[in-house]
């Protein structure tokens, strides 16, 4: 189900004023991808990018065309591991956070 314009604007406004919320969005996207829910992970990444730096700025940071980034993170997109890594690396640097992977049993 597509998100409404009002909901997306609410997310954008919250992300612009609250760094903890931005970081939580980014963390949620990564957790979804790592746990095998690529569709949700891409959707959250797309919301994060739209609410923060935008696809034009992400293009500059990844050297991947903005239209390609939008397609990759869209519902039918299938980003390669290399492209997903480039995107996540750029977003981590932008946000000033770094992910660590740990095993839980």
SULBELGI-V800087 format. One record per residue. N is the residue number from 1. SS is DSSP state (~ for helix, > for strand, _ for the rest). PSI is psi as a letter, one per 40 degrees, with the letter a starting at -180 (none if undefined). OMEGA is omega in whole degrees, -180 to 180 (none if undefined). Layout:
# SULBELGI-V800087
N/SS/PSI/OMEGA + N/SS/PSI/OMEGA
This chain:
# SULBELGI-V800087
1/_/h/-179 + 2/_/i/178 + 3/_/i/179 + 4/_/i/179 + 5/~/d/-179 + 6/~/d/-180 + 7/~/d/179 + 8/~/d/178 + 9/~/d/177 + 10/~/d/178 + 11/~/d/-179 + 12/~/d/-179 + 13/~/d/180 + 14/~/d/-179 + 15/~/d/-178 + 16/~/d/-178 + 17/~/e/-173 + 18/_/h/-179 + 19/~/d/178 + 20/~/d/178 + 21/~/d/178 + 22/~/d/-179 + 23/~/d/178 + 24/~/d/176 + 25/~/d/-179 + 26/~/d/178 + 27/~/d/179 + 28/~/d/179 + 29/~/d/-179 + 30/~/d/179 + 31/~/d/179 + 32/~/d/180 + 33/~/d/-178 + 34/~/d/-180 + 35/_/e/174 + 36/_/e/179 + 37/_/g/-176 + 38/~/d/-178 + 39/~/d/179 + 40/~/d/179 + 41/~/d/178 + 42/~/d/-179 + 43/~/d/179 + 44/~/d/176 + 45/~/d/179 + 46/~/d/177 + 47/~/d/180 + 48/~/d/-179 + 49/~/d/179 + 50/~/d/-177 + 51/~/e/-175 + 52/_/b/-171 + 53/_/d/-178 + 54/~/i/-175 + 55/~/d/179 + 56/~/d/179 + 57/~/d/178 + 58/~/d/176 + 59/~/d/180 + 60/~/d/-176 + 61/~/d/-177 + 62/~/e/-174 + 63/_/f/175 + 64/_/h/-178 + 65/_/i/-177 + 66/~/d/-180 + 67/~/d/177 + 68/~/d/178 + 69/~/d/179 + 70/~/d/179 + 71/~/d/-179 + 72/~/d/-176 + 73/_/e/177 + 74/_/i/-176 + 75/_/d/-179 + 76/_/e/-177 + 77/_/i/179 + 78/_/g/-178 + 79/_/i/175 + 80/_/i/178 + 81/~/d/180 + 82/~/d/179 + 83/~/d/178 + 84/~/d/177 + 85/~/d/178 + 86/~/d/180 + 87/~/d/-178 + 88/~/d/177 + 89/~/d/179 + 90/~/d/-178 + 91/~/d/176 + 92/~/d/180 + 93/~/d/180 + 94/~/d/-177 + 95/~/e/-179 + 96/_/f/178 + 97/_/i/178 + 98/_/h/-178 + 99/_/i/173 + 100/_/i/179 + 101/_/h/175 + 102/_/i/179 + 103/_/h/173 + 104/_/h/179 + 105/_/none/none
